Every structure is written in structure tokens, then in C-alpha cells.
């Protein structure tokens, strides 16, 4: 299945469609030498004000940091501190990436109102209330799913949209749009590609955790859509991994592909279990998700020749270079979410006037281009991404199916 057909199939499951692309993909696609977007000036409409729910007494207000000087205000709600009060590396990376995006886009379209949610749902609710009370027209963040639910509830009451970073699809909808890397997007891409390469009979080795359960559901749908026979789904914990791998090995020539939706830190144990059980990756193509895009995984003997779906690395590597030049350290991997969200918020404020954050604008079918490639929001709040399929070889990756550069031809 082609990338366009894959994207169209996923979109068909997402629900209703909005016709008439607005052609906004170019807003973030044409970047200058410093990574910013050269944008044409357009008038910015007034910030609409709505009644707000009362502030929560459980989480007292924290001082706001303001970044930028534009007339359109955007709340940035992030876990800048952990629940213990210690600084959060991930939250800081997201904040820095947001600042970098605004610097590169030009700081005179929007003002970021930065709020620390203290890694808690109560803190996120209070942060959203404060940001909206200070005139925010859009909320970017938060990261954790309980926090996203609380921010979504507050923002809906004020009639404002949210671009959040949780990978929990159940938090999407009702004006909450997820920019995160969703498991089903990874799964669809790699299974569709395997089917296009003639794989017809597949098994899955699935961890007993939340990610595994979500990935398994997407796997079953993708296999059915591609008329692939699912010969076995073996679930495992660390204690039962060897036994599960042995059952997969027992399938022998009945399978020509094996899907393993496991996280990077657990893959060394999985690799050892596959080797001990005699699972041969040359006979059964091993498949994974973007969680494998990690140096620890790329060196594992059992995974040489494996395929996994992920954003192409070029945009991320360029982002890392600019981030390190400004902040002197490497960002967390998901920092690009903060960068892309704020780049988008600035671009829309720059060109779309009073419709900048409307549902029609945010869900336009042409999509947008960010550091991790093309993406677009669905009306249900989920997203689609243009992903590549990478092959592991000698501790590195080689693209075997490039990521699409646009959603042209996808419905």
C-alpha cells in the first residue's frame, strides 16, 4: 500500500471530513537558513474573550514567563517541574524548543504565556485557567494525559482549542488536538509497508502494558485491512518473555513477519530472548515502531535487518543543531513537539487573521510541515503523520520507504 493509500485508510477511520484545503502546508514548509518560516504579513484579529471557570484553590497561581511581544496570546502549559519540585528535563526541553520556534518565526505575532503545571492534573487545570484569564487564544501543551484532560475541560469552557502532547488518544476531541507520535500511526505505516512487500502471514509479540495494548489493537486492524493472516499474538511480561519467544519460534515457516511493539529500554532483553529461542529475522521479517529509533536498539544482533516506522531524521537533526547552538545541550526527543506547535501557532497568527485557530484552519486537509515532517490534525483530535520505514543495519538505519512530503492524493 502506498503512503497516500495508507494515510487515506487511516483518515477514513477517523470520521467526518472537512472539504477544501486551505493550502497551509507551505506555512511551515519553506524554511530560511535559520530554520524559521518566511511569512507574508496579514492582519491579526482581536483576541476573543470568554467567561472562565473559577481558579482552583488546590493549586495556587505561579508567576508567568512571557516570551515574545505579539498581540495574539498563546498559553504554554508544560511540566517544568516534577511532582517533587525538581526541575523537569523534558519540560525544559519543550519550553526551550518553543522559545526557539518563536525566535525563528519572529516574536511579533504571538506572546507565549508560559505556565508550569507541576506535573499534576491540578497544576495543569490551574495553569490553563491562569493562561486563559490572561487572554490566551490557544493552549499549547500539556504533556501527561491526566493533565491534558483537565486542560481540555477548562479550554472547552472558554471556547478555546488545545494542541497537546499526550500519546493517549482518549484525551483527544472536543477541541483538543494531539501533536504527539500516536502508536496507531506507527503501526499502520510499518504493517502497510510489510504487506506491500508481500508479507502475508504475521505474528505479534506484545508486552503487557498500556502501549502494547494500544499497539495491538492497531495491529489487528492494520493486518485485517491488508488481508494478512494473524497466526499468533503472544503477550509477555519480563518474567514470561522467554516462554513467549519460544512460542513464536514454534510457528516456524507459518509466519513471514513478526511485529514487536516494545520500548527501547526493554529491547535488549527481547533481542536476547529471540536469539535464545532461535527466531530467525531472515525468515520472518521483524517489525517495530518509532520507539526503536534509539542507539541501544540499533546495535542489537537479533534486530539487524528489522524494519520500523519513524519520522525521517533529517529535520530532527537540523533542529538538534540549532537547539544546541542556542542552549548548549541536547534536547529531549519530543522537544520537536513544542517547536512545531509554536511554529504553527505563530504561522497561523501571521496569516489567518480571526480564523487562525478555528477548527477549519487547524484541521485543514493539506496539513502542515514541521521538524518531524508533514502532519495534519483530524476532526476527532488525533493526527496523521508522514512517516518513513527504516531498516536496521550495522547499528544504523537506512530508509527503505521514504516519508511522504505532502498529503497530496490522500483524502
Buried (B, 14 or more C-beta within 10 A) or exposed (E): BBBBBBBBBBBEBBEEEBEEBBEBBBBBBEBEEEBBBEBEEBEBBEEEEEEBBEBBEEBEEBEBBEBBEBBBBBBBBBBBBBEEEEEBEBBBBBBBBBBBBBBBBBBBBBBBBBBBBBBBBBBBBBBBBBBBBBBBBBBBBBBBBBBBBBBBBBBBBBEBBBBBBBBBBEBBBEBBBBBBBBBBBBBBBBBBBBBBBEBEBBBBBBBEBEBBBBBBEBBBBBBEBBEBEBBBBBBBEEEEBBEBBBBBBEBEEEBBBBBBBBBBEBBBBBBBBBBBBEBBBEEBBBBBBBBBBBEEBBBBEBBBEBBBBBBBBBBBEEBBEBBEEBBEEEBBBBBBBBBBBBBBBBBBBBBBEEBBBEBEBBBBBBBBBBBBBBBBBBBBBBBBBBBBBBBBEEEEBEBEBEBBBBBEEBE
